[in-house]
Amino acid sequence: MPRKESNTKYKLKTHKATSKRFRVTGTGIVVRTKGGKSHFRRRTPKRVKMQLDSMVPVKGRGIVKRIHRLAPYLKKAN
């Protein structure tokens, strides 16, 4: 039996570390979490620790382009 011809594109593999670190908001903005939340926080003020929880938009068109290349199926949040 002959193989079926497919006119579809190849599936792309997602870079898993990128998909875990970045999210896309409902308006399409790529956001990231802040670093420095794991250890050495004993002497850090409580206000600074609270500020580390917020998500920050990614600046730079080139970086956003690279994120979309590494995680091509990163979609908007539902």
Buried (B, 14 or more C-beta within 10 A) or exposed (E): EEEEEEEEEEEEEEBEEBBEBBBBEEEEEBBBBEEEEEEEEEEEEEEEEEEEEEEEEBEEEEEBEBBBEBBBEBEEEE
